[in-house]
């Protein structure tokens, strides 16, 4: 058969498989059992089709899914909850591989032995014979390939610049280059949108079942450094009591973001003073191969749902105007925008404009410009700014007078955080 006909046949098969996956993935939120039934039916056809097209990695995954989903049904046994989550992860892996084939025309190299082993173990089929699976599992761990061509080879500088130009535009690429190569105290300029998220709207929010998020711990330092953070930055997050989310697949960091309570310094000269029910949203990350799949929304669903459960009422963040992807990432539940913060910094001197008001001064990380919610949103009524009053300065003594309501909230807040972390560290 001519090569072009083979390529066309492969493209048609991939497009048909992607189309077949759409319905059960959409069904997950509405009826999980129906979605699993549909996926179980698809795996039989997928296994045969992938074998016929010579897609060995996809065939192995489909064969394992077929085994996990259909073997227990013969005896009428229900699928364990742990196995359900991994089935969704494997379904997402198949979709990722199909998209890679659609883009490149070839199946990504490597195998998925870690995911397959977890699937078999979670469904009590670890001892089941499956030649293709066993052959995949005995491969040395160091030979496990990443999930997509984007991960296969570390990007060099030219590739990073080209990807930035394609995805972010010329101005954002220039801004990143300046931020990377010019010390921020020497020269920096930016314009940022002041954003607020009402966390009460995220009460009970969770990511889709196929994404296994968890809260980060100091043991995840090496994993978090793989996204480009330094050890100092990761330690700083944990030292400040920050909450971090982690989405990890086969030892690779797919998504991460941070929520910081109390106070936080950013952009080397701004310091946020947060009320007891406020957090600052910082430093979101999605692996390049997974961008465009609404992973950012899944990350926020996990993190904001966790923060709402802990009693936090609002999240505040600054988003660079040239960072179009972050501005667009507010898909389901809209942010509130409270204007803009623009600044120019030259040799330590900062000239800024916040919601129409100008300011000039020398600020840095040790002595930052302190911002509060009232300053960011001056239109908000005093009784709506926070459920807990801010500490006030005693005019007679000059000291800080802290209300009893504030003290009670701080104690309750610390108890909630300790209970949450104890639950995370429990065996």
N, C-alpha and C positions, 0 to 999 in steps of 0.2 A: 504494500500500500504506500503511495507517495507520502513524503514527510509532511506536506501541508495538510493532507487528509487526516493523518494521525494527530497533528496539532489541533485541527478543528474538532475532531472527535473528543480529544481530551478537554478542550475548552467547553464543549457542549455538556460533557459529563460533569465537569466541575460546576458549571452554572446551574445544571439541574439539581445537583446535590446541595448547593447553597440554597436554592429555592425550596427544596424539601425540608431543610432545617428551620426555615423561618417560622412556620406554623407552630411546631412544638415549643420553640423557644418563646414565642409570644404567649403560649398557653400556660407557661410555668406559673405566672402570677395568679391566673384565674383558677386553674384546676391542675394541681401538681400531679395527681395520679393519671389524669388524661394525658398530660405532657409526657410522662414516663412511658405510657403505653404506646404513644406515637413514636417516641425515640426507639423503643424496643422493636417496633415493626420496621423502622428504617435501617437498623443496624444489620439486619439479615441481607437486605438489598445492597447496602453499602459494602459489606464484606465481599459479596460476589462481584460487584462493579469495580471496586478498587483492585481486586485480584486480576480481573480481566484487563484493566488499564495499566497494570504493573506498578501500582502505587503501594509499595510494601509497607511504608510507615503507617499510612492511613488504613491499610488492610489489617495490620496488627491491632491498631486501636479499635477498629470496628469489630474485630473478632472478640476482643476482650469485653467490649460493651455488650455484644450479643450474649456472651457467656454470663456476664454479671446480671443482665436484665432478664434473661429468659430461663436460665437454669433453675433459680429458686421458684419461678412460677409453675414449673412442672409438679412440684410438691405442694403448691399453694402457700408457700412461705412468703411473708412480706419482705420487701427490700429494706434493710437496716437504714436508719437515718444517715449514718456516716457514709454509707455507700451512695445514697441519693446525692449528697453534695458533690461527691467525686464524679458521679455520672454527669452532672452539669458541667463540672470542670473539663471532663474528657470531651463532652460535646462542644464546648468552647474551643478546645484544642483542635478538634477536627475542623471547625470553622476557620480557625487561624491558618491551618495548613492549606485548606482549600483556597483561601484568599491569597496565600503566598504563591500557590501554583497558578492561580488566575493571573497574577501579576508577572511572574517570571517564566511560566511555562514548564517548570520542573519542580519536582517534590523536594523540599528541604532535606538535607542530609541529617543523619543522626537517628535516635530512637527515643522512646518515651518510657523507659523501663521503670523509672521512679513512680510515675503516675500509674502505670499498669500494676506494679507491685502493691501500691496502696489500694487500688480498686479491688484486686483479688483478695487482699487481706481483709478489707472492710466488709466484704460480702461472704467471708468464710470459705473462699475458694482458692486459697493460697496453694493448696496441695493438688489442685486440679491440673491434669496434663494438658498442655497447649504448646506444641512444638515451637511455633513462631514466637510466643511470649517468652518461653524459657530461653530460647536463643538470644532474645533481646536482653533479658535480665542478666545473663552471665557476661555481658560486655563490660569491660573495665569502667568504673565510674568516671574516670577522667576523660573518656571518649564520648560522654553524653553531649550531644550537640544542643545548642540553644533552640528556641522555638521557631525562629524565623530567620530569613536571610539577613535581616537588619542586625541580628545579634551575632551572626556567624563570624564576622570579622570586626574588630574594634575600629570605629570610624577614625580616620585621620582628620587633620584640621581642614583640608580642602573639602572633604565630604561633609563635615559639620557645617561649614559655611554655605555649601550648596543646599543642604537640607534646610538651613535657616532661611535662606533667600526664597526657597520654594514655599515654605510653610508660614513664615513670619513676615516676609517683605524686607525691602532694602533698609528702611529706617530702623526697624527693630534689630536687624543684623548689625548695623553700625553702632547702635546703642550698646548691644552686648559686647562688641569688640572694645569699645571705650571702657565699659565697666570692668572688663577683664584685664586690659593692659595699662590703664591709667589709674593711679591710686585715687580713691574717692575723695580723700582730703585735698588733693591737688586740684582736681576738676571733676565736677559731676553736675548733671542737670537732668531734670525729670519732671513729668506731669503725671499725677496719679489720681485715680478716682477713689473717693472715700465711700466705702461700702459697708452696709450692715445687713446681717441675716437674722431674722426672727427665729430663734431656735425652737420656740413653742410650736411652730409649723412643722418641725421635723420630729416631734414627739412620736416615738415608736417606729421611726424610719429604719429600714434595713436594706442592705444591698441585695441584689438578686441571688438566689440560692447557689448558683454555680460559682460565685466568687467568695472564697473563704478568707475573709478579713479577720484580723486580730489586732489587739493593742501591742505596740512595740515595748520591748524591755531593753535594759542595758546589754543583755546577751545578744541583741540584734545589731550591735554597733558595726560589725564588719559588713553585714548585709546592707545596712543603711549607707555605709560609705561607698558601696558599689554604685549609687546613683550620683556620686560626685561630691557629696558632703565630706568635709574633713573630720578627723576624729575630734578635734576641738569643737567643731560645730555640733556634732552629735552629742558630745558630753555636755555642751552648753544647754541644749534642749532639755536633757534629763535633769541637769542641775536646777533648772528653772521650774521643774515640776510639769513640764509639757507632756501632753498626751499625743502619741504618734500612732498612726495607723500603718499596717503592713499588709500588703497582698503579695504573697510569695508563691511561686509555682516552680517546683523542681529546683529549689535553691536559688532562684533568680527573683530579684525584686521587680515586681510589675507596677506597683503603685504605692504611694506614701504621701501623707500630709501631716501637719502638726497643728495642734490647738494649744495655746499658751494662756494660763490664767495669771492673775495678779499684776504683773508688769513685764514689759518686753521692749528691748532696744532693737531698732532695725534701721537700715540704710545708713548706718554708722553715725547718725546724729538725732534720730527721733526716738523718744521713749514713751511708750504707752502706759498710763496709769489706769488700771482696769478695776471696775467695781467687782464685788464678790460674785455677781451673777453674769459677768462678761468674760469672754475669751478673745484672744487675737488669733485669727487664722493665718497661718504662715506656710510658705515653702511646700507647695504641692508638686508632685512628680508623677508622671505616667511614662512607662518605657516606650520608646519611639514606635516599636512594632505594634503596640496596642492603642495608639492614639487614633481618634476617630471612631472608637467603639463605645463611647459614653462611659469609659472607665472612671473619668473624673467625677461624674455624677454618682457612680456606685461608691466611690471613696467618700464623698461628702455624705451620702446616705448613712454609711456606717459611722463616720466620725460625729456628725451632727446628731444622729440618733443617740449615740453614747453620751454626748455632752448634755443633751436635753434631759436624759434620764438622770444625770447627776445634778440637775437643778439649774444649769446655766440658761440664761434667758436670751442672750444675744451674742453674736460673733461680729467682730469688727475687723476689717482688713483694708489694706491699700493695694490697689491693682494698677500697675503701669499702663497708661493709656495705649502705648504701642504694643502691649502684649494682648493682641486681639483674641487669641485662643482662650485666655483666662477670662476676658470680658464676656465671651460667648458661652462660657461654661455654666451659666446660671439657668439652664434649660427649664427644669420643671417648676421650681419655686423661685420667683424673682427676688432679686436683691433690692434693697432700698439704697438709692444713691444720694449722698449728702454733699454733692459738689466735688471740688477738686483741690488738690494740694500741688502747687507748682513751686520749683525751687531751682536756684543756681548756686553751686558751691565752688569757691575758688580759694585755694590756699587756706582752707578752714573757715573762711567767712561765708555764711549762708544768707541768702536773700530769698525769702519765701512769700507765697501768697496762698492763704487758706480761706476759701469761701469769701473772697473779696477783701480780706484784711491782710495787710502787709506786715512783715516782720524781718528784722535784721539782727544777726548776732553770730558769735562764735560758739558752735555746739559740736560735740563729738560723742563718742560712745561712753566715755566716763562722765561727761556732763551734757546729757542730751536735752533737747527741747521736749518738755513734758506735755503730752496731749491727753485729754480726757474726752469722754463721750460728749460732754457739753460743748467742748470746743469744736468737735467734729460736726455736731448737729445742733447748732445754736437755736434752731426753730423748735426743737422739742420742748414741751412743757416740763417744768421742774418735777412735777409728780409722776411723769411718765419716763423720766430718764433712768431710774433704777428703783427696784423694789426696796433697796436698802440705802439709807442716807450715807453720803460721803463723810469722812472725818472732817471736822471743822476746826479752825484755829481759834483758840481762846484769846479774845482781845485783851483780857486783863493780864494773863500770865504769858501770853505769846506761845504757849505750848499747844499740842494737838489734843483736842477733846473728841474722844471716840464714844459714840452712843452705844447704849446697851444692846440695841437692835443689831448694830454692826458687829459687836462682839459675839452675839449668839449665832449670827450667820457665818462668821469666820469659823467658829467651833464646829457648826454643822457641816460646813464645806470641807473641813479637814477630815471629819469622820467619814463623809461620803467617799473622799479620795482614798483614804486608808482602806476602807472596806472593798472598794473596787480593785485596788492593787493586791490586796490579800487574796481576793477571789482569783485574780489572774495568776498569782504565784502558787496557788494551791495545787497539789499533785493530782 
